[in-house]
C-alpha cells in the first residue's frame, strides 16, 4: 500500500497501538518528510525492509525525502532499521530526536550513517542501552572500505548541534573519522553519561584510517557534565582550531584532563596556550584532574573556576610570563596575568571556589586593572588568597552588585591600604576620590578567619545601594567600616543607608565597631536585624519615633558626659547583646530595642 502524497505522519499518546496497520500489508511512504512517534508504549515495529508492520522500503529511495525523524517514549524499540541497511538512503534527513528508547544500542549502520549529508541536529535523551551512534561491524568488505574512504570528506558536513543526555551506557559517539568531517559543528552538549570514555573514539579505525589532526572551526558551545570516566575531550585537535568558541561548561568530570598528552598545540613551557578570541563564558567545576592551560580571551564575560586541578601532581608548576594579558585556567598561584589590564574589562561575573593554591588574583597590585563591568564576585575556600583589590582597582568597580566571600582564611582586608602598595605603582592613587561602591547591593562575608576590616570609610557614601549585609564567623574582624585616616572625626557624622533591609552580625568575637567612632548610621529601610555572639561590640542599636533604626558607637567622651542628651541616647541603646528584630512583627529581640524620641 502506497501513500504517494503523505508528507507528515505523527503518532502521539496511543498507549494501545501495537501495529501501524494490518498484518500482511506493505506500507510505502516514499514522500514522507516528517515522521514523529511518541508515547506509543506497545508499538514494537521499526523501519524495516521486510517487516509488514511499519514502513516498507523497497528501494534505496524509499525514505529519501525524510527531513525530520522524532521517536519518543518507545521502550520496546531495539533498532530503527532492520534488514539490508544498504537500501536505506537518508540523504535529506536534517533532524533526529530520539528520547526514551531504552533498548536501542545504536542508531545507524555504517552505510546509513554515510548518507546523512544534510544532518543538522542530533538530539538524544534517556536511551539507557545506547553505546554508540553507529553500529560497529567486525567484517567489512574491501569494496565497502574503498567506498567509505571516498565518502570521507563529506561525512556529516552540515551537522551543527549534538545534544545527548542521560545515556548511561554511551561509550563514545563514533570513530575519529567522523570528528574530522564536522566543519559546521557549532554545539556539543553531553550530560549524565557516566560510561563515556571519549567523545570520539580515537583508536585506529578498522577501515584503515590513522589518527589525523582535526579541528572544529565553527564550534561555539561545549558543555560536558557528569561524565565520570571521561579523560579527554580534545585529542589530536589543534588549539588554533577554536576560532569561534564562545562558551565552555565542564562540570563533575573527576577524570577529565581535557587535552591529550600527545596534543599538537601552541605550548608555552609545559602549558597549553589557547587563543580563543571569541570566548565569553568559561566554567570548570569539580574537575580535580583538570589540565592547566592559558587563555587569551579579551571578550570574557563569565569566569567560573571551582575545585579544579587540586591533584598534587598538578600543583606548584611554574607559569610562564607572557607579554599579553591572559587567564590561567587551573589551580595555580595567580589567576590573571596582567600587562595593561584592558583585556579583563569585559568580565561581568567571576566565581572562584576551592582553589587551594591561589594566592593572588593579580600579581602586581600596582598594575592598572579595570573591572568596570564586573557585577558579581564570589570567592569561596581559596585558602591562600591574601587580598582582592588594590585601591585603584577598587575604584573601577562601579557596576559591582553582588560580593560573596567565604572561607578565604588568609585575607586580612579586602582592599589594600595605600601604604601596602609600592611607591612606584601607588602614584596613580594619589588625589583620587575616596573609594565607594555605587551599585553594590548584596554583601556576604563568612569564615574569613584573619579578616580585620571590610571597607574604608570616607567622606562620601561608601555603599549607597546596599540592601543586604551578612557578616558571620570572621573571628578576627574588629571593624566593618574603617576610617581611611586613623584620626577620629571631631563632630558627629551622620550617614544614611537608605536601601539596607537585612543586617546580620553573627559569631564575631573580636568585633568592636560596626560603625566607626564618632559616626551615626541611620537605617530607615531596615526590615531585619540579627546580632549574636559579638561580646566586644561597642556599637549600639535603637529606634526613633519614625521607626528608623539607628546605630552609634560608644566613645570614652560620651560615657563620661551622661548629662549630654546625645550621650543619654547612646547609653539607652543595646550593646553587645543578642538581637533578633524584625520590622514585620514576626521576629523578636532578646532585649527589646529602645525607642528614642
N, C-alpha and C positions, 0 to 999 in steps of 0.2 A: 504494500500500500504506500503510495507516494503522496506527499504533501508539498506540491511544487511551489506554492506561494507562501508557505508558513515561514515567517521571519523571526518570530519570538515565541518561545514556549516557557511558561512559568508554572511550576507546580509547588504550591506552598501549603503547609499545615494540612496535610492529608494523612492523618495517622493510620488509616486503614488501607491505604493504597499499597498493593503488592506488585502489580504488573502495569506497565504502560498501556497495554492493550491485550486482546485475547491471544492465547497461545495459538501458534500455527500461522500467525500473520507476521510479515516483514514490513517494517516501517522505515521508509527512506525520507530523510529530512535534508535534502540537498541544498535548500535555500535558507536554512536556519542560520540566523546571525546571533541571536541572544538566547541562551539556554540557562534557566535557573530552576534548581530543585532544592527545596528547603523544607525541613521538618516533615519528611515522609519516612517515618521511622521503620516501616516494614518493607520499604522498597529495596529490593536486592539486586536489581538489574544494573548493568553498566553499558557503556558504549561498546558495541561488540560487532565483530564480523559475522558471526553465525548465530548469535542469540536471537531468539524470536520475542524477546521481552521488552526491549527498549529501542535502540536505534540500530538500524541495519545499514552497514556501509558496504556497498558492492564494489566500489572503485576508490582510487586514491582521492578523487574529487568529492566524495560523498559529504565530507564535512568541511570542505574548503572555504565556505563562506562564513563559518563561525567566527564571531568577533569577541563575544563575551561568554565566559563559562563560570557559573556560580553554583557550587554544591555546598549545602549547609545541613548540619544535623542528619547525617547519613551514616548511622553507626555500623551498618552491615556491609558497606561498600569496601571491598578488598582491593579492587583495581578499577581504574576508569576505563581503560581499553583492554579488551581481550582479543585473542586470535592473532592474525598476522599483522604485526604493527607496521609493516612496510606500506600498508594501504591507507594509513591514517595521515592525511595531509592537513595541517592546521596553519596554513600559510598566513591567513589573515587574523588569526587569534591575537587579540591585544590585552584582554583582561582575564586573569584566572584568580578566582576567590574560592578557597576550599576551607570549610570550617566544620569541626565536629565530625570528622570522618575517622573514627578511631582505629579502623583496621587497615587503612592504607599504609603500605610500606614504601611506595614510590609513586610518582605522578606520571612520568613518561618513560617510554622506551628510548634508547639512544637514537633511533631513527626518527621517531615522532618529534623528539626534542629539537632535532636539527631542521625541522620545518618551521619553527617558531620565529621566523624572521621579523615579525611585526609585534611581538610580545612587548608590552609596556609595563604592566602591573602584575606582580606575583604576590598574592596575599594568602597566608595560611594561618589557621588558628586551630588549636585543640585537636591535632592529628597525632595521637599519642604513639602510634606504631610507625610513624614515618621516620625512615633512616636517612634517606637522601632523595633528591628530586628526580634523578634519572636512574632507571634500572641498570644495575651492573650485570653484564653478561660475560661469563668466563671465556667463551669461544666466539670470536668474531671473524667472519670471513675476510680473507685478504682483500678481496674486491671492495668489501664494505669499508675496510680501513682506508683504502685509497680514496674512496668517495668522501669519507669523513675529513681527510686532510684537505680535499678540495673545498669542502664546506667551511673549513676552519675560520677564514676571515669574516664570515657572515654569521657567526654563531651568536644569536640573540643580540643583534646590533642595536635594537631600539629599546631594550629594557631600561626603564627609568627607576622603578621602585621595587625593592624586595622588602616585605614586611612579614616576619614569621614569629609567632609567639606560641608558647605552651605546647611544644612538640618535644616531649621528654626523651625520646629515643633518637632524635636527629643527631647524626654524627658529622655531617658536612652537607653543603648544598649540592655540589657536584665537583667535577675534576677541574684542575687548573686551566685546562684549555678553554673552559667557559670564561674564567676570570680574565683571560687575555682578549676576549671578544665582547667586552661590555663598554664600548666607547661613550654611551649615553647614560650610564648608570648614575643616578642622582642621589638615591637614598637607600641605605641599608639599615634595617631595624630588625634585631633578633633579640628576643626576650624569653626567659624561662625555658631554656633548652639545656638542661644540666649535663647532657652527654655530648654536647657539641665539642668536637676535637679541633676542627679547623673550619673556617668559613668556606674555603675551597680546599679540596684535597690536593696537597702539593706533592704527593708521591708521584713517581714517574708513571705516566699514563700507559695503560695497556695497549693503546693504539700506536705506541712508539714515540710519542711526543716527549721531549725532555723538558726540564724546567727553564722557562724563559722569563725575562722580566716583563711585568705587565703593570700598567698604571690605569687609573680611572680618572681621566681628565675632567669629567663632568660631575664627579662626586661632590655633593653639597652637605649631606647629612649622614652621620654614622652614629648608631645607637646600639649598644650591646649591654644587656642586663641579665643577671642571674644565669651566667654560663660558667658553671663551677670548675670545669676542667679545661676550658679554652686557654691556650697559651699565646697564640699569635693571631693577630688579625691580618697584618700585612707581612707576607712572606714574598721575597723577591719583588718587592714593589719599590719603585724609585720614589724617594722623598719629594722630588720635584714634580711628582705626578698628581698633586692635590691643589691645583691652581685655583679651584673654585670652592674648596671646602669651607663651609660656614659654621657647622655645628658638630661637636663631638661629645657624646654622652656615654660614659663607661661606668658601670656600677655592679658591685657584688660579683666580681670575677676574681677569685682568690689566686688563680694561677696565671693570670694574664700578664704578659710581658709586652704585648702589642707588636713589637718588631722582632723578627727572626735575627739570630746572631749572624746569619750569612747575608743579611740585607745589604744591597748595594745602595748607598745613600751618601749624602753630604755629611761628613763626620768631622767634628772638632774635638781632637783628643779622643776620648772614649765615648763621646756623646753625639747623639743624632741631632742634627740641625734641620729643622723644618721651616721653610719659608712659606707660610700659609697666609698669604696677604689678605684673603677674604674671611679668615676665621673670626667669628663673632662670639660664639658660645663654646666654652670648653669646660667639661665637668668630668672629673675622675674621682670615684668614691669606692672605698673598700676593695682596693686592688693592691694588696701588700707586696706583690712581686713586680709591680709596675716598673718598666724601664724608664730611667730618667732621659728626657730629651729637652731640647731647647727650641723655643718657638719665637719666631719673629712675626708678630701679628698686630699691626697698627690699628686694626678696626675692632679689637677685642672689646666686648661689652659685658660678658658674664664669665667669671673665672671661679670654678669650684674645685678645690683640691682637698680630698678627705681620705685619711687613712690609706695612704699610698706610699709605696717604696719604703716601708718600715722594716724590711728584712735586713739583717745585719750585713749581708754581702753587698747591699746597695747603698750603704751609708758611708759618710766620710770620704767621698770621692771628690777630688779637686776639680772645680769647674773652670773652664777656660774663660778668659776675659775677652769679650768681643768689642768691636768698635761701634756697635749699634745697640739700641735698646732691645731687650729680649726678656722672655719669661722662662724661668726654669721650672719645667713640669716634673716634679719629683720631690722627694723628701730631702732637701739639701739646706745648707745654712742660709742661703739667700734666695728669695723668690723672684725679685726683679733685678735685672742688671740695667743700670741707667747710664746713658751718655748725655742726652739732652732732655729726657723726661717727657717729651711731647708724644711719644708713642703710646702712652698709657692714658691720655686724656679722654679717650672714648669709654673707658671702663665704667660701668654702672653698678655692677654687683660683684663683690669679692667675698668668697667664703673660703676660709682655711680651717681645717679641722684635723686633729690627730696627726700633725706633722711634727714629730718629736725632735727633729734636728733643726728646724727653722729658728734662727736667732734674730734675723732682721728682715724686714720687707725690702728696704733699700739700703745698700751698703754704706754709702756716703751720705750722712744726714744733711750735708750742705748742698747736695745736688737739687736743682730746681725741678721737682716733680709736681705736675699739676694734675689734679683729680677733680676738675670742676664738674664732671658729670657723674661722679660716684654718688649713688643714692643709698646703697646698702653695704655695710661692712660687718661681717660676722667672723669672729676668731674664736676657736674652741680647742682647748687642750693642745696648744702649741707651747709646750712646757718650757722651752728655752728662749722664747721670744722676749726681748728686752725692752723694746719700746715700739711705738707705732708711727708717730708723726714727728717731724721737725716743725718748728713754729711756722716756717714758710709754707710747708705742705699743708698744715692745718688751716691756714688762711685761704687755701684754694678750695676747701670743702663746702662750697656754697650750696650744693644740692644734696648733701648728706641728710637722709631721713631716718635711717634705722641703724643703730650701733649696738652690737651684741658681742660681748667678750666674756668667755667662761674658761676657767681652768688654765689660764696663762700665768703660771706661778712666778716667773722671773720678772714680770713687768712691775716697775716701781711707779711709773707715771705714764699716762697716755701720750702726752706731748712733752718733748724735751724742753728743759729750761734753756734760756739763751746762753747761760754760762757753760752749758754742755755741748754747744755747737762750736766747732773750731772757728777761730777768729777770721780765717780766710774765707769761710763759707757763710758766716753769720752777717756779713755786711749788708746783705740784701734784706735782713730783718729789721735793721735799724730804721727808726722813724715810721715804721708801718703801723697801721691802726691796730688796736687790741684784737685778740683772737675772739671770734664768735662763730656760731654755727646757726645761720639764719633759718634753716629749714629742718633742723634735727627735731624729730617728733618722738622717737622711742629710744630709750637707753636702758640696756640691761647689762650689768657688770656683776659677775658672780665668781667666787672661788679663785680669786687672784691674790694669793697669799702675801705677796710683797708690795702690793699696790698701796701707796700712801695718800694720793690725792687724785681727783679725776680731772677737774677743769680749772684753768686760771680764771680769775675774776677781775674784770677791769671796769672801765668807766662806761661801757656800753652793755646792753643786754647780751648775755652770752648765749642764751637758748630761748629766743622769743616765741618759738612754736612748740616747745616741749610739751607733750601730752602724758607721757609715762616715764617714770624714773624708778627703776628697780635695782637696788644695791644689796647684795647678800653675800655673806660668808667671805668677806675680804678682811682677814684677821689683823692686818697692819694698817688698814685705812684709818687715817686721822682726820682728813678733811674731804668733803665732797667738792667744795669750791675753795680755791686757794687764791689769796690776793697776789696779783702779779708782782707787787713790791711788798716787802715784809712790814712796812710801816703801817700801823693801824690807822684807819680813817678817823679824823678828828670829829666830824659831825656825822650823825647817823644818816646812812644812805638807804633809802627805800628802793627796793627792786621788786617789780611785779612779774610773776609768771602767769600770764593771762590764760594760757591754754592747759596748764598742768592739771590733770584729772586723777592720776594714780601715782602715789608716792609710797615706796616700800623701803625700809631700812631694817635689815634683819641680820643677826649674828655678826655684829661689827664691834668686837670687844675693845678696839683701840679708837673708835670714832669719838672725836671731841666736838667737832663743828660740822653742822650741816650747812649753815650759812656763816660767812666769815664774821669775826668780831666787829662790832660796830655797824653791822648791816641788818636790815629788816626786810624779810621776804614776805610778800603778800601773795596768797594763792587763791584768788577768787573763784576759780573753776574746779577746785579740788573736790572729788567725789569720794575717794577712799584714801585713808592714811593708815599705814601699818608700821609700827616701830616696836622691835623686840630685841632683847639681848644686846643692848648698847649701853653698858653700865657707865661709861665715861662721858656720855653725850651731855654737852652744856647748852645745846640749842633747845629752847622750849617752844611749845605749840599752844595757841589759844585761838578763840573765835571772836569776831567782833559782832556788832549789832546787825550787820548785814549778812551774817553767817559766812563771812570770808575767813579762811584760815590764814593765820599769821605765824611766823616763826622768828625768834630772835635768839641770840647767843649771849650768855652771861659774860659780863666783864667784871673785874675786881672793883672798878669805879662804881658800877651800878649797884653792886652788892652793898657797898658802904653807904650810898646815898639813898636809903629807903624812903626819905621824905620826899624825894622827887617823884612826881606822878608816873613818869615813864618807868622808873625802877619798880614801882608797885605793879605795873603791868607785867613786867618780866618776871617778877617774883611769883605772880599768880599762875604763870604758865607751867605746863607739865614738862619736867626734865627727867631724863634717864629712867623712865618707866615704860613699861609695855603699853602700847596704844593700838587699839583696833577700832577705828572710827569710820563711819560711813554716812555721807550726807543723805543717802537714800533711806535711812532709818532701819535698814536691815542689819546693820552692824552694831557694835557696842565698843566701849572702851573700859579697860580695867580701872582707870581713873578718869572720871568724866572730864572732858576738856572744859576749861573755864571759858566763860563768856566775858569779854571785856567791853564795856560800853564807853 
